[in-house]
């Protein structure tokens, strides 16, 4: 697997790792063990976490399906596609409380949205 991005909670106990053309894995014990999250397999380019690790966001590059920003509010157990345009998303970052996300795609556009 080719890992593209890793994010962690402020205390370092909750981690998320995104693979290109693969899944997103999560850990709740500082990386000792990992489990595949409920996120679909995509060309993931970035993953972000709130400070407490409960809110996650991940960006996907176009892979012949919708390339969207996906979000989770339960530490990666379930994921929802955000209602953003289909684009080659390159990066997503999160505010500490996870309520605001900023995402950028390869055409130079930056989007700010709440989640």
HUFEN-V172397 format. One record per helix or strand. SS is the DSSP state (a for helix, b for strand). FROM is the first residue (numbers start at 1). LEN is the number of residues. If there is no record, write none. Layout:
ss: {SS	SS}
from: {FROM	FROM}
len: {LEN	LEN}
This chain:
ss: {b	b	b	b	b	b	b	b	b	b	b	b}
from: {2	15	22	24	35	42	56	69	80	89	100	110}
len: {7	6	1	4	2	8	6	4	2	6	6	5}
